């Protein structure tokens, strides 16, 4: 993997993980069997140094992952435009790894983590929703091989 060009802007591993924990959404980048890149913004949960997301039973993401499980996942945290400086304050994280579907208790845990993150006041209702939709969704885990973060603060 390539190293950061601007090492003075690199985030520590702890800061990078915090950004992944706190990020509102991320972009999953995959490649299809013809080499065409595809980026999809999505909701996610970060737990146990892995990224989890849910999706439909079929679709472009899943087709791409079936032919090539290697992915890049990016999260952008706080940003602030600095017009007079022709610059932006930002923080971002990149995770490179492999994606695979999860099942059983790990699948249910990931769905609960998504409810906990995005609907914390509605966890009981979220549990009911998970049960109702259990056959209409797949859960994917990204096992992270490399993680990097960068910021201009």
C-alpha positions in Angstrom: 0.0 0.0 0.0 1.0 3.5 -0.6 2.1 5.8 2.2 0.7 9.2 2.9 2.4 11.9 0.8 1.7 14.5 3.5 2.8 12.6 6.6 2.5 15.8 8.7 -1.3 15.4 8.2 -1.5 11.8 9.2 -3.9 10.8 12.0 -2.7 8.4 14.7 -4.3 4.9 14.6 -6.4 5.9 17.7 -7.7 9.1 16.0 -8.4 7.2 12.8 -10.5 4.5 14.6 -12.4 7.3 16.5 -13.3 8.9 13.2 -14.6 5.5 11.9 -16.6 5.1 15.1 -18.1 8.6 14.9 -18.6 8.9 11.1 -22.1 9.4 9.9 -21.7 7.5 6.6 -19.0 6.1 4.4 -18.4 5.3 0.8 -17.7 1.7 -0.3 -15.5 1.4 -3.4 -15.6 -1.9 -5.3 -14.6 -3.0 -8.8 -16.6 -5.1 -11.2 -15.4 -8.0 -13.2 -14.6 -5.7 -16.1 -12.5 -3.4 -13.9 -15.1 -0.6 -13.7 -14.9 1.2 -10.3 -18.1 1.7 -8.3 -18.5 3.8 -5.2 -21.7 3.7 -3.1 -22.4 5.8 0.0 -23.8 3.8 2.9 -24.6 3.6 6.6 -22.2 1.4 8.6 -21.1 0.3 12.0 -17.5 0.0 13.1 -16.9 -2.7 15.8 -14.0 -5.0 16.7 -11.8 -3.4 14.0 -14.3 -4.3 11.3 -16.8 -2.4 9.3 -20.4 -3.8 8.9 -23.1 -2.7 6.6 -26.4 -4.1 5.4 -27.8 -4.2 1.9 -30.5 -5.7 -0.3 -30.4 -9.4 -1.3 -29.0 -8.6 -4.7 -27.4 -5.6 -6.5 -24.4 -4.0 -8.0 -22.4 -4.0 -4.7 -22.9 -7.7 -4.2 -22.2 -8.6 -7.8 -18.9 -6.7 -7.5 -18.0 -8.4 -4.2 -18.7 -11.8 -5.7 -16.1 -11.3 -8.3 -13.6 -9.3 -6.2 -14.0 -9.0 -2.4 -11.2 -6.4 -2.1 -12.6 -3.0 -1.1 -11.8 0.5 0.0 -14.0 2.2 2.5 -13.8 6.0 3.1 -15.2 8.2 5.8 -15.1 12.0 5.8 -15.6 13.6 9.2 -15.8 17.3 10.0 -15.1 19.7 7.2 -14.8 23.5 7.1 -14.3 25.6 3.9 -11.5 28.2 4.1 -12.3 30.3 1.1 -9.7 33.0 1.7 -7.0 30.3 1.9 -8.4 28.3 -1.0 -8.4 25.3 1.3 -10.5 23.1 3.5 -10.1 21.8 7.0 -11.0 18.1 7.0 -10.6 14.7 8.5 -10.8 11.5 6.7 -10.2 7.8 7.1 -9.5 5.1 4.5 -9.8 1.4 5.2 -8.6 -1.3 2.8 -9.7 -4.9 3.3 -11.9 -7.8 2.2 -15.6 -8.0 2.4 -17.7 -11.1 3.1 -21.2 -11.8 4.1 -21.8 -12.7 7.8 -24.4 -15.0 9.3 -25.9 -16.1 12.6 -25.2 -14.1 15.7 -22.6 -11.9 14.1 -25.2 -10.8 11.5 -27.8 -10.0 14.2 -25.1 -8.2 16.3 -24.2 -6.0 13.3 -27.9 -5.1 12.6 -28.3 -4.2 16.3 -25.1 -2.0 16.1 -26.6 -0.2 13.2 -29.8 0.5 15.1 -27.8 1.5 18.2 -25.8 4.0 16.0 -28.5 5.5 13.9 -31.7 5.1 16.1 -30.5 4.9 19.7 -33.8 6.0 21.1 -35.7 3.3 19.3 -33.7 0.1 20.1 -36.8 -1.9 21.0 -38.6 -0.9 17.8 -35.3 -1.5 15.9 -35.2 -5.1 17.3 -38.7 -5.6 16.0 -37.8 -4.2 12.6 -34.8 -6.5 12.4 -37.0 -9.4 13.0 -39.6 -8.3 10.4 -36.9 -7.7 7.8 -34.6 -10.6 8.5 -35.2 -12.3 5.2 -34.9 -9.0 3.1 -31.3 -8.0 3.9 -27.8 -9.2 3.8 -25.0 -8.1 6.2 -21.4 -7.6 5.0 -18.3 -7.3 7.1 -15.1 -5.6 5.9 -12.1 -7.1 7.6 -9.6 -4.3 7.6 -6.1 -5.1 6.3 -4.8 -1.5 6.3 -6.2 1.7 7.9 -5.0 5.3 7.4 -6.3 8.7 8.5 -5.5 12.2 7.4 -6.6 15.7 8.5 -6.0 19.3 8.1 -7.1 21.0 11.3 
